[in-house]
Amino acid sequence: MAHSLSARKRIRQNAAHRARNRWRLSTMREAIKEFNDRLAHGTVEQASESFRKTSRIIDRTAAKGVIHRNQAARRKSRMSAKLKAKKQGAVAAKG
């Protein structure tokens, strides 16, 4: 148990920061799940819109330091590749 006032304050701050970071991580994961759902069951336009929204959330999460910027880039790259494959499939299906 912390005894000094500054140590007690630091414990309170750490708890608040941890809760906020867990919320950001959870929000990011939910957005990725939504993108994957739109990719699997929605149209290409819905998936594209979801990709833009999710990319912003991932970038914001990385900017806040919750995840590393390389992890953010990797996640966005994989999502982009999946979206591109869906677009290629949609074009092939039309043509």
C-alpha positions in Angstrom: 0.0 0.0 0.0 1.3 3.4 -1.0 1.9 5.8 1.9 2.9 9.1 0.4 0.3 11.4 -1.2 2.0 11.4 -4.5 2.1 7.6 -4.6 -1.6 7.5 -3.8 -2.3 10.0 -6.5 -0.3 8.0 -9.0 -2.3 4.9 -8.2 -5.5 6.8 -8.9 -4.1 8.1 -12.2 -2.9 4.7 -13.3 -6.3 3.2 -12.7 -8.0 6.0 -14.7 -5.5 5.7 -17.6 -5.8 1.9 -17.6 -9.6 2.1 -17.8 -9.4 4.6 -20.6 -6.8 2.5 -22.5 -8.9 -0.6 -22.1 -11.9 1.3 -23.5 -9.8 2.4 -26.5 -8.6 -1.1 -27.2 -12.1 -2.5 -26.9 -13.5 0.1 -29.2 -10.8 -0.7 -31.8 -11.4 -4.4 -31.6 -15.2 -3.8 -32.0 -14.6 -1.7 -35.1 -12.4 -4.4 -36.6 -15.1 -7.0 -35.9 -17.6 -4.7 -37.5 -15.4 -4.3 -40.6 -14.9 -8.1 -40.9 -18.7 -8.5 -40.6 -19.4 -5.9 -43.3 -16.7 -7.5 -45.5 -18.3 -11.0 -45.2 -21.9 -10.0 -45.3 -22.2 -6.5 -46.7 -21.6 -4.8 -50.0 -18.2 -3.4 -51.1 -19.4 0.1 -50.4 -20.3 -0.8 -46.9 -17.0 -2.5 -46.3 -15.1 0.5 -47.8 -17.0 2.9 -45.4 -16.3 0.6 -42.5 -12.6 0.4 -43.5 -12.3 4.2 -43.4 -14.0 4.4 -40.0 -11.9 1.6 -38.6 -8.6 3.0 -39.9 -9.3 6.3 -38.1 -10.0 4.5 -34.9 -6.8 2.4 -35.2 -4.7 5.5 -36.0 -6.2 7.3 -33.0 -5.4 4.2 -30.7 -1.8 4.2 -31.9 -1.5 8.0 -31.5 -2.6 7.6 -27.9 0.1 5.0 -27.3 -2.3 2.1 -26.6 -0.8 0.1 -29.4 2.4 0.5 -31.3 2.3 2.4 -34.6 3.7 -0.7 -36.4 0.9 -2.8 -35.0 -1.6 -0.2 -36.3 0.1 -0.2 -39.7 0.0 -4.0 -39.8 -3.7 -4.2 -38.9 -4.6 -1.6 -41.5 -2.5 -3.3 -44.1 -4.3 -6.7 -43.5 -7.7 -5.0 -43.6 -6.8 -3.2 -46.8 -5.7 -6.5 -48.5 -9.0 -8.1 -47.5 -11.0 -5.2 -48.9 -8.9 -5.2 -52.1 -9.6 -9.0 -52.5 -13.3 -8.4 -52.0 -13.3 -5.6 -54.6 -11.4 -7.8 -57.1 -14.0 -10.5 -56.5 -16.9 -8.1 -57.0 -15.3 -6.9 -60.3 -14.8 -10.5 -61.5 -18.4 -11.3 -60.6 -19.8 -8.4 -62.7 -17.5 -9.0 -65.7 
